[in-house]
Amino acid sequence: MSRVRAARLAAAAALPGELLLVLAVAAGLRPPAAVLAAGEALVAAALLLQGWVLRSLYAAERARGAVRGEALRAAARAAVPVAVRRLLLHELRAGASLVRWVLRRPPHGAAAGDLPAAYTGPQTAMMYGLVFVSVVETVVLALLIPWPAVHRVVLVLDVYTVLLLLAVHAACVTRPHVVRGDGSLRLRYGALFDLNVPADAIASARVDRRYPEGRLPTLSGDGVLDLAVGSQTTVTVALSRPVAFTRPLGARGEARVIRFHADDPRAVVTALQGAAVTPPPRQ
């Protein structure tokens, strides 16, 4: 097995392995300290291997004459799987969104004349509930875990979980859907999903409340893309031609109909219909 392939496998296993460890502790399981230490050691070893391979690939790209930024991107593409890169990028963008939310900055990606459309209504209570449960869990585990080393590791993971939940919600708040002045539509779910629909691809739009099942996003066999929030969608957009999109972990798909949730669906539909009938400005 080549070192690059070993590094890719280690990167793909590190995040799920760490997640399983967090879930085990959160579920009330109390594995021996040796097991927890071994798990953390394996994750640390995977990250060290990843760093070593990245450094080697970066040095090789620099030796070929690539500039620093190009060399770093080439090394990351070679050593880190696409899904892991997208997850890490999502976390970075979510963290930036948390700062944007705290500072009360304007919505991301909305210019003058655009209509930002919020979609967090159905999930806000659930997200705050998860944050509350995570905080309570942090306090309880701090009282139950007797091993200082394990306690410190779990405390860091629990605090990170609370911050990540807040960051995911902040990304959804600061990255709304956007109906642009030219009639195009930008659909998002936080930093995980981003789809631009050109104005000439939109055939019609209507208020249409539905309760689909499945994960976000869900693409049916007939090309219907559901972007549900809180297991509901409120707007249906029929397309005049297929529109390609990228799933959160990098897979590609094509949609012919898009159903998504907006807290004020009538405003979104009115904006889309108004853009469709507004004549272009004279030159």
N, C-alpha and C positions, 0 to 999 in steps of 0.2 A: 504494500500500500504506500503510495507516495505521501510525502509530508503535507502537500496541499490537500489531498483527499482526506487525510487524517484530521487536518485542521477544520475542514468543512464539516465533517461528522461531529467533531468535538463542539463546534459552534452550534450545530443543530440540536445537540443533546444537552448543552449547558442550560439553556433557558427552560425547557420542559423539566429537566431534573431539579432545578431550583424551585420551579413552581410546585412540583410534587412534594418537595420537602416542606414548603410553606403550608400547603393544604393539609399535610399529615399533622403538623403541629397545630394548625388552626382547628382541625377536627377533634382535638383533645387527645390525640395519640401521644404517648410519651416513650419514644424509642430510646434505647440506651445512648448515653453520651458518645460512646465510641462510634455508633452508627451515624449520628449527626455529624460528628467530626470527620468521619470518612467521606460522607456526602459532600460536605463543604470543601474537603481537600480535593475531591475529584473535580468539582466545579472550578476550583482555583487552578488545578493542573490544566484543565481544558482551556481556560482563559490565557494561561501562560503559554501554552502551545500555540494558541491563536496569535498571540502577540509576537512570538518568535518567528512564525511563518510569515506574518505580515511584514515584519522588519526585513526578512530575507527577500521577499518579493519586491518590497519598496526599493531596497538597495539594487536589485537586479534591474528594475525599471529606470532608476537614476543612472545606472551604468550605461544603459542604452541611449541616454540623452534626454529622457523625459523630464519636464519640470516638476517641481514638488507636488503641486496639486494633481496633475495627471498621473504621476507615479503612485500617489496614495490611492486615488480612485481605482487605478488598474489593479493594485495589490488587493484592495477590498473586494473588487469584483471576483478575483480569482480565488480568494481564501474564504470569503463569507457567503453562505447561501443567500439567495434573493429574499426568502421569507424572513431570515434573521435580520438582514439589512433593513427591510421595510419595518419590522417591529422596532428596531432601535431608532430609526428615523421618526416613527410615530411617537415614541417616548420623548424624543428631543422636541418635536413640535408641540406635544401636549404640555411639556414643561414650559415652553415659551408662551403657550396659550394661558397657562396659569398665571404667569407674570402679567400678561396682557389683561387678564380678567381682574386681577387685584388692582392694577393701575387704571382700570376703567377706560381702556383705549377704545377707539371706534372699531366696529366689526371688521374683521380681516377680509380683504378682497372686495369690499363694497365701495365704489366711487360715487361721486356726486351724480344724481340722477338714477342711481340703482335702487332697487327695493330689497333690503335684507329681510329674509323670512326666517324667523325663529322656528325651531322644531323640538325644543327640549321639554315642552310641557308635560307629556306623558311619562317622562323618566325622571323628572327632578326629584320628586318625593322618594323614589326608589334609590337614587344615587345618594341622597342625604341619609337615607336609612342605612345603606351599606357603609357609609363613612362612620355613622354612629356605632354600628355593630363592630366595625373594625377597631374603633377606639376602645370600646368596652372589652373586646377580646384582648387588646394589648395590655390593658390593666390586669385582667384576669390571669393571663399567661405570666405576667411579671410576678404575680403572687404564687403561682403554682409551680413554676420551673425552678428547681433547687440548684441547678448547676450554673455558676456565674458565667462561664464561657458561652454555654448554650443560651443563657438569658440575654447576653449582649447581642448574639447573632439574631435571635428571634425578635428582639426589640428593634434592631435596624430594619429587618424585613417587614415588621408590622408598620413602622413609621413610613417606610417606602410605599407600602400598600395603600395607606391612607392618602399620601401625597399623590400617588398614581390615580386613585379614584377621583380626587379633586381635579387633577389635571385633565382626565378624560372628560369630566363634565365641563370644565372650563373651555376645552377645545370645542365642544359642541356649542357652547354659548357664544364664543368669540368667532366661530367659523360657521355662520348661518348659510342657508341657501340664499342665492342672489339672483334676482331677475334684473338683467342689465337693460340699460336704456335702448340698446339695439334689438331687444327682443330675445336674446340668447338667455340661457338658463344654466346656472351653476349649482349642482346638487352635491351636498357634502354630508358626511357624518364625522364631526370632529376632524382629527388629522388622519383618520383611517381610510376614508373614502372621498374621492373628489372626481366628479364627472361634469364636463362641459358639454352642453347641448347647443349646437348652433341654432340661430333663429330660423334658418331655412329648413331645418330638420323637424321643426315643431308643426304638426298638422292641426292639432286642436288640444285644448285643455279644459278640464271641467272638475268641479268639486265632486268627489266620489269617495265616501268613507267606506273602508274595508278593513277586515281583520285577518290578514294573512298569517300563516305559520311559517316557521323556519328562521334561519339565522340571517344576519344582515351582511351583504345583500343576498337576495334569493332570485335566481333566474329560472323561470319555468321553461318547459320544452317549446312553447309557442312564442318565446322571446319576450315575455313579460318580466320586467325587472321590478322587484318590490324592495323599497328602502323603508322598512317599517321602523317606527320608534314606539316603544311600548305596545308592540303587536298591533299597530294600526297605521293605515295610510289614509290621507284625506284628499289628495289631488291625483288625477290620472292625466297623463300627457301621452297622446298618440303621436307617433313619429311618422314622417313621410319617407324616411329611409332609415336603415339600421344605424345605430350609433355604438361605437366600440367603447368599452370601459375596462378598467383594471380593478380586480378584486383586492382586498386589503393585503393579501400575502403574495400578490403578483400575477395570479392567473388572469387570463383575458376572457372577455365575453362580448356579445353583441345584443343590444336591446332594440325591440320594435315598439314596445309600450313601456312607459315608466310610471310606476305608482309610488308616491312618496308622501311623507307626513309634513305638514306645515301647521303651526299653531293657528294661523289665520289663513285658511285655504282660499277664501273668497278674494282676499287682497292679492294673492299670488295669481289666481286665475284671471282676475280683472286686469292685472298688469300685463300678463301674457297676451290676453286678447286685445288690449289697447295697443300694445306694441305691434301686433299683427296687422291692425287696420290703419296705423299711422303711416302716412306716406313718407318716403325718404326725403331729407332736405334737398332743396334745389342747389345745384352747383353754381 
